[in-house]
Amino acid sequence: MEQQPMAQHPEWSAEQAYVDRVVAAMRDKLAELQGTMQGVRGEIVEFRRHFWDDVTINLSTLDDLVETHFAIRQQAEVLGERERRYQQAVKTQRTLERQVSSPFFARIDFRYEGEREAEPIYIGIASFRDEREHTFLVHDWRAPISSVYYDALPGPASFRAPAGTVRGELLLKRQFVIRGGVIQAMFDAGLTIGDELLMYALSRRSDAQMHNIVATIQRQQNVVIRDDESPALLVTGAAGSGKTSAALQRAAYLLYKHRGDLDARQMLFFSPNPLFMSYISNVLPELGEDNIEQATFYDYLCARLGDEFVVEDPFDQMERLLEAGEDSRMARAVRYKASKAFADEIDRYVAGLAPKMRFHPILVEGRVIATATDVKSMFDATDPRLRLPLRVDLVKEELLHRLREFERDEALADWVQKEVDGLPDEAYRRAERMAAKRKRERPDLDEQEEARRLLGREVLRRMLRPVRRFVESLRFVDTAAMYRAWFEAAANHPPAGFEAGDWDQMCRQTLREMDEGTLWYEDATPYLYMKEQILGRAVSAPIRHVLVDEVQDYSLLQLRLIRSLFPYSRITMLGDPHQLVSPHRPGILEDDELARLFPGLTRVQFGQSYRSTRQIVLFTRGMVQGGEAIEPFDRDGTLPKLAVASSEAEQADVIARWLGEFAARGHQTKAVLTKTQAEADGLVRLLEERGVKLRRLDKRAVSLEPGVVVAPVYLAKGVEFDGVILANASRAQYHTNFERQLLYTACTRAMHELRMVSVGEPSPWILAQPQDTYERVDPAEVSSR
Ligand SMILES: Nc1ncnc2c1ncn2[C@@H]1O[C@H](COP(=O)(O)OP(=O)(O)OP(=O)(O)O)[C@@H](O)[C@H]1O
């Protein structure tokens, strides 16, 4: 790799001339696009205005009705097509607007086998064609040939194209930083792809939003991004190794490769917290793609459970556990409910559940349509060889049939006719007209009675609407009672590792919570999982690709649930076993269960860490087992600092001073991280008293902004800051294995600077690091500076 000062690079002016040519062509295209968009917009407005002119509404006969239906549909389709065309133009316009400032970031010269001349290929966030000459002025970074840029060294090279492997020779690999249409920097790469450009990218200050990395994707990351074969992919790697980045560029790659067939709404990204969702929300739009669907697993659970229970969120669960401690009964219960043993237990329970199924009665206005025993009999009458969901479905059909019968049979009943009496005259007149019409077909009909019957049915239909919904959504199956029944029956049979008293307490606590209409977070997954096994997979067919970030924090059961909800989707999972911040059993990522659950699982391990300076990586990697394998990227910074304060007040003085230093150094995003929310709240008060302007980040926070945030570590998962100060980095806070992982997660949020302050003795996980990987400073000196 050699960097040439731009003006001295012999080809600088030739390259700038090419930039100018491309930018000019892009501006022309933008102007043309503007015209087209105006035209299409006009057409849409016109079309909407005259939508009904070409539709004749005629509902007299069935044929007329069908014809009217098709006429409306046809009009709607034409309109839909124009609207899609307009949306597409808006998208192209947005991408082009980005590209006129920075039309491309790389050039490769590739000589195809058998050709004499090499062809220069310019690579950017999207392709751009010279329409007159039918040539590509810029190639999309996802085009097959662009992979040479990411994968190959100068010399013989090949790439995979739809028609097969294409061979040739890579003669030049050049990188550019272009801003406002002017080349700012230009590097000719030798052996590796763009260390210089990567350094440039990694040295920037964070602006509280993640950005795309397409100019500097590393070879290993490219493997993940372009893998279009694995049905399931697990990427593991240290903090900051680019797992999330690779996953997002992968989404962009797949959307490009399968354009026309795969839509952003068919991809779902499970984020660790709401804050993270906004943190990454810029990446795909930067690349000209629509954002894919995003949800936290908790949101998803709640959406599936509807209003059945109020579900505790994972952050409250976390606080509850941090307070109770790892060895508490509560923690053991949480771990058990997330365990494979419990998952298997539920599978066994569901397999033998048929004779013990529980149902709700079907009632309307206090009248019984079917008692719980009736429903049970209907269930028992179905073929026992069928799976539970099919049997439930048959009961549903039978119940819907009963509802129809009920509507027919009760129309003239007194209790219904009492309601009919209260109907407005208009309804009567309508019913009388209808009855008269019918009488023409059946002269023996009692017209008065028929009118009352019609009205009775109308009243019943309205009354039965919620009941029908209740039946259709299978709420007549009392799944909660069956979940409870498991705990009722299990109370006297503690599993291994539980004392009888503790187990009994746990079972009773669970039942009590459910009585109150709430579900603890640890119960939400097993409950929904059981429910899905009984009622059938309410499969999310539209989702074709699921991405799960921070997968180390998922329990086996949560992953089983994801598998059963998205059985036809491909899955990409990203995780770091050392950043386990949930109370679940560690080791899920290495587990064979994972491969059983996701057949065809491909595992990829990232070795290099890009986020933090070399000093931060060398310090933090000692906190994890096997950490010596984590390779820092060679970006220089200062040593992490540790101050041992003697009081909370002194700690706050040190933090306030350090935040001042961070600001002076130009750090945009700064975080003070704590273990718990209560600690964060306490610190906010002390820092505000010292005149520090900051933002308290709690679980409701949905966006990250530049400035100082104070937050518990578990809320800062996946996110990064220019400078991080870890408060209360003391032994009391961080000494168990689990706390070590929290500590590692907190420290690895720092891109440029890491500081730690403890009140009293520091965490043994800090003291265990080699003395030359961090610097101890005197708090008195810091605060008097
Ligand atoms: N190839 C790359 N080029 C430029 N920047 C990169 C590259 N890979 C990763 N980065 C940067 O490194 C930082 C960390 O990336 P990312 O958040 O994707 O890592 P991660 O492995 O998901 O981290 P964590 O496990 O800590 O959440 C981000 O700022 C990202 O932009």
The ligand as an SDF file (V2000), in Angstrom:
LIG
                    3D

 31 33  0  0  0  0  0  0  0  0999 V2000
  -14.7600   -2.9930    6.9870 N   0  0  0  0  0  0  0  0  0  0  0  0
  -14.9920   -1.9460    7.7380 C   0  0  0  0  0  0  0  0  0  0  0  0
  -14.7170   -0.7170    7.2870 N   0  0  0  0  0  0  0  0  0  0  0  0
  -14.9250    0.3710    8.0430 C   0  0  0  0  0  0  0  0  0  0  0  0
  -15.4510    0.3190    9.2650 N   0  0  0  0  0  0  0  0  0  0  0  0
  -15.7600   -0.8740    9.7610 C   0  0  0  0  0  0  0  0  0  0  0  0
  -15.5520   -2.0780    9.0300 C   0  0  0  0  0  0  0  0  0  0  0  0
  -15.9710   -3.1000    9.7870 N   0  0  0  0  0  0  0  0  0  0  0  0
  -16.4270   -2.5740   10.9280 C   0  0  0  0  0  0  0  0  0  0  0  0
  -16.2920   -1.2390   10.9170 N   0  0  0  0  0  0  0  0  0  0  0  0
  -16.6770   -0.2880   11.9740 C   0  0  0  0  0  0  0  0  0  0  0  0
  -16.3910   -0.8750   13.2180 O   0  0  0  0  0  0  0  0  0  0  0  0
  -17.3760   -0.5130   14.1510 C   0  0  0  0  0  0  0  0  0  0  0  0
  -17.9440   -1.7560   14.7760 C   0  0  0  0  0  0  0  0  0  0  0  0
  -18.7440   -2.4300   13.8220 O   0  0  0  0  0  0  0  0  0  0  0  0
  -20.0360   -3.2560   14.2530 P   0  0  0  0  0  0  0  0  0  0  0  0
  -20.8660   -2.4530   15.1990 O   0  0  0  0  0  0  0  0  0  0  0  0
  -20.6470   -3.7520   13.0100 O   0  0  0  0  0  0  0  0  0  0  0  0
  -19.3300   -4.4240   15.0440 O   0  0  0  0  0  0  0  0  0  0  0  0
  -19.9790   -5.6040   15.8920 P   0  0  0  0  0  0  0  0  0  0  0  0
  -19.1160   -6.7690   15.6640 O   0  0  0  0  0  0  0  0  0  0  0  0
  -21.4090   -5.7280   15.5670 O   0  0  0  0  0  0  0  0  0  0  0  0
  -19.7610   -5.0340   17.3430 O   0  0  0  0  0  0  0  0  0  0  0  0
  -20.4500   -5.4200   18.7580 P   0  0  0  0  0  0  0  0  0  0  0  0
  -20.3760   -6.8940   18.9070 O   0  0  0  0  0  0  0  0  0  0  0  0
  -19.5730   -4.7090   19.7390 O   0  0  0  0  0  0  0  0  0  0  0  0
  -21.8160   -4.8670   18.7250 O   0  0  0  0  0  0  0  0  0  0  0  0
  -18.4020    0.3270   13.4270 C   0  0  0  0  0  0  0  0  0  0  0  0
  -18.0960    1.6880   13.6220 O   0  0  0  0  0  0  0  0  0  0  0  0
  -18.1830   -0.0310   11.9800 C   0  0  0  0  0  0  0  0  0  0  0  0
  -18.5180    1.0220   11.1240 O   0  0  0  0  0  0  0  0  0  0  0  0
  1  2  1  0
  2  3  1  0
  2  7  2  0
  3  4  2  0
  4  5  1  0
  5  6  2  0
  6  7  1  0
  6 10  1  0
  7  8  1  0
  8  9  2  0
  9 10  1  0
 10 11  1  0
 11 12  1  0
 11 30  1  0
 12 13  1  0
 13 14  1  0
 13 28  1  0
 14 15  1  0
 15 16  1  0
 16 17  2  0
 16 18  1  0
 16 19  1  0
 19 20  1  0
 20 21  2  0
 20 22  1  0
 20 23  1  0
 23 24  1  0
 24 25  2  0
 24 26  1  0
 24 27  1  0
 28 29  1  0
 28 30  1  0
 30 31  1  0
M  END
$$$$
